[in-house]
């Protein structure tokens, strides 16, 4: 049941990555220059009050070395890239376990 939920979240994340890539592509065509939306700007647009509150909370509670290189790098990365990596990671984690008895073309015995 948990694997199904994680896989569904991964697929939703990949769908969001596709939607963000389409929006960035349409915006780039309209502006006639490459335009990507950072994840931080997307979060600040979707959740204006909560984003400011969470960013202050994370800065106060987490060590500085986590905020500056890791979290800021993630917030400055394009939205479609963040969502795509998250979706692929959730899909990889939720894959079924490998069965050693499974036959394949490579491991088949005559």
C-alpha positions as CSV (number, residue, x, y, z in Angstrom):
1,X,0.0,0.0,0.0
2,X,2.8,2.4,0.8
3,X,4.6,1.5,-2.4
4,X,1.4,2.4,-4.3
5,X,1.2,5.8,-2.6
6,X,4.9,6.6,-3.2
7,X,4.6,5.6,-6.9
8,X,1.5,7.8,-7.2
9,X,3.3,10.7,-5.7
10,X,6.2,10.0,-8.1
11,X,3.9,10.0,-11.1
12,X,2.2,13.2,-9.9
13,X,5.6,14.8,-9.5
14,X,6.6,13.8,-13.1
15,X,3.3,15.2,-14.4
16,X,4.1,18.4,-12.6
17,X,7.6,18.5,-14.1
18,X,6.1,18.1,-17.6
19,X,3.6,20.9,-16.9
20,X,6.3,23.2,-15.6
21,X,8.5,22.4,-18.7
22,X,5.5,23.2,-21.0
23,X,4.9,26.5,-19.2
24,X,8.6,27.4,-19.3
25,X,8.6,26.5,-23.0
26,X,5.6,28.6,-23.8
27,X,7.0,31.5,-21.8
28,X,10.3,31.1,-23.7
29,X,8.6,31.2,-27.1
30,X,6.6,34.3,-26.1
31,X,9.7,36.1,-24.8
32,X,11.9,34.9,-27.6
33,X,14.6,34.0,-25.1
34,X,15.2,31.0,-22.8
35,X,13.1,31.5,-19.6
36,X,13.0,29.0,-16.8
37,X,11.2,29.4,-13.5
38,X,13.1,28.6,-10.4
39,X,11.5,26.3,-7.8
40,X,11.7,29.0,-5.1
41,X,9.7,31.4,-7.3
42,X,7.1,28.8,-8.0
43,X,6.8,28.0,-4.3
44,X,6.6,31.7,-3.4
45,X,3.9,32.2,-6.0
46,X,1.8,29.2,-4.9
47,X,2.2,29.7,-1.1
48,X,3.3,33.3,-0.5
49,X,2.8,33.4,3.3
50,X,3.8,29.8,4.1
51,X,7.0,30.0,1.9
52,X,8.3,33.0,3.8
53,X,7.5,31.4,7.2
54,X,9.1,28.1,6.2
55,X,12.2,29.7,4.8
56,X,12.7,31.7,8.1
57,X,12.1,28.5,10.1
58,X,14.5,26.4,8.1
59,X,17.2,29.1,8.3
60,X,16.8,29.3,12.1
61,X,16.6,25.5,12.8
62,X,19.0,23.9,10.3
63,X,22.7,24.3,10.2
64,X,24.0,27.0,7.9
65,X,25.9,24.5,5.7
66,X,22.6,22.8,4.8
67,X,20.8,26.1,4.0
68,X,23.4,27.8,1.9
69,X,24.7,25.2,-0.6
70,X,22.0,22.6,-0.6
71,X,18.6,24.2,-0.1
72,X,19.3,27.4,-1.9
73,X,20.7,25.4,-4.9
74,X,17.5,23.4,-5.0
75,X,15.4,26.6,-4.8
76,X,17.3,28.2,-7.6
77,X,17.1,25.1,-9.9
78,X,14.3,25.1,-12.5
79,X,11.0,23.8,-11.2
80,X,10.8,21.1,-13.9
81,X,14.2,19.8,-13.0
82,X,13.4,19.6,-9.2
83,X,10.1,17.9,-9.8
84,X,11.5,15.5,-12.4
85,X,14.4,14.4,-10.1
86,X,11.9,13.9,-7.3
87,X,9.5,11.9,-9.5
88,X,12.3,9.7,-10.8
89,X,13.7,9.1,-7.3
90,X,10.2,8.2,-5.9
91,X,9.7,5.9,-8.9
92,X,13.0,4.2,-8.3
93,X,12.3,3.7,-4.6
94,X,8.8,2.3,-5.2
95,X,9.8,-0.3,-7.8
96,X,9.1,-3.9,-7.0
97,X,11.9,-5.9,-5.4
98,X,14.0,-8.0,-7.8
99,X,13.2,-11.7,-7.7
100,X,16.2,-13.9,-8.0
101,X,14.1,-16.7,-9.5
102,X,12.9,-14.5,-12.3
103,X,14.0,-15.7,-15.7
104,X,15.3,-13.3,-18.3
105,X,16.8,-13.7,-21.7
106,X,20.3,-13.0,-20.3
107,X,20.1,-15.5,-17.5
108,X,18.1,-18.2,-19.2
109,X,19.5,-21.7,-19.1
110,X,18.8,-24.2,-21.9
